[in-house]
Amino acid sequence: MSAVFLLIVAALLETGGDAVVRLGLHASSTISRIALFGMGGLILFGYGYLVNAPSWDFGRLLGVYIVFFFVIAQIISWIVFDQRPTMQILIGGFLIVAGGIVISYSGGK
């Protein structure tokens, strides 16, 4: 599995797990909350395992991972919570993406 694919899957798991926990916080019944918290916890554990299992340059690849996390988080925020990114978020996101490009082309391992 390529590192980029792993990072995209990890970002999907982390943002998805966070979204499920957020839904649990706002669920109307106790059973729904418990189920959503449990699912969110399992999804977040999957993210933690996936992103830490490979032996890679942790700092460099996690720096690039932040780009995927940011983009996917904005998409989920828009689709699931109907929260469109503001101009400030888009400008900050541009800086995050620019930083990811610098990190990914910085050489090293």
C-alpha positions in Angstrom: 0.0 0.0 0.0 1.5 3.4 -0.9 2.2 5.9 1.8 -0.2 8.5 0.1 -3.0 5.9 0.1 -2.4 5.1 3.7 -2.5 8.7 4.7 -5.7 9.3 2.9 -7.3 6.3 4.6 -6.0 7.4 7.9 -7.4 10.9 7.4 -10.8 9.4 6.4 -10.7 7.3 9.6 -9.7 10.2 11.9 -12.2 12.7 10.5 -14.9 10.1 10.2 -14.3 8.9 13.8 -14.4 12.5 15.0 -17.7 13.1 13.1 -19.3 10.0 14.7 -18.2 11.1 18.2 -19.7 14.6 17.5 -22.9 13.0 16.3 -22.9 11.0 19.6 -22.6 14.2 21.6 -25.8 15.5 20.0 -27.7 12.2 19.9 -31.1 12.3 21.6 -31.1 8.9 23.3 -28.6 7.3 25.6 -28.5 4.2 23.5 -27.6 6.2 20.4 -24.9 8.1 22.3 -23.3 4.9 23.6 -23.5 3.3 20.1 -22.0 6.3 18.4 -19.3 6.8 21.0 -18.4 3.1 20.7 -18.2 3.3 16.9 -16.3 6.5 17.0 -13.8 5.0 19.4 -13.2 2.0 17.2 -12.8 4.1 14.1 -10.3 6.3 15.9 -8.4 3.3 17.2 -8.2 2.1 13.6 -6.8 5.5 12.6 -4.2 5.4 15.4 -3.1 1.9 14.5 -3.0 2.5 10.7 -0.9 5.7 11.0 1.5 4.3 13.5 2.0 0.7 12.2 4.4 1.5 9.2 8.0 2.3 9.9 8.3 5.7 8.2 9.7 9.1 9.0 6.9 10.0 11.4 7.4 13.7 11.4 7.7 14.2 7.7 4.8 11.9 6.7 2.5 13.2 9.5 3.3 16.7 8.3 1.9 15.7 4.8 -0.9 13.8 6.5 -2.2 17.1 8.0 -3.0 18.3 4.4 -5.2 15.2 3.8 -6.8 15.6 7.3 -7.6 19.2 6.7 -9.2 18.7 3.2 -11.2 15.7 4.3 -12.3 17.4 7.5 -13.6 20.4 5.5 -15.5 18.0 3.1 -17.1 16.1 6.0 -17.9 19.4 7.8 -19.7 20.6 4.7 -21.5 17.4 3.8 -22.4 16.0 7.3 -22.8 19.2 9.4 -23.7 21.7 6.6 -20.9 24.0 7.6 -19.3 25.5 4.5 -15.7 26.7 4.9 -15.3 30.4 5.4 -12.8 32.5 3.5 -10.5 32.5 6.5 -10.6 28.7 6.6 -9.9 28.5 2.8 -6.9 30.9 3.2 -5.6 28.9 6.1 -6.2 25.7 4.2 -4.1 27.1 1.3 -1.2 27.6 3.7 -1.6 24.1 5.1 -1.6 22.7 1.6 1.4 24.8 0.6 3.2 23.6 3.8 2.4 20.0 2.8 3.9 20.5 -0.6 7.1 22.0 0.9 7.4 19.0 3.3 6.7 16.4 0.6 9.4 17.8 -1.7 11.9 18.5 1.0 13.9 15.4 0.3 14.9 13.0 3.1 13.5 9.5 3.4 
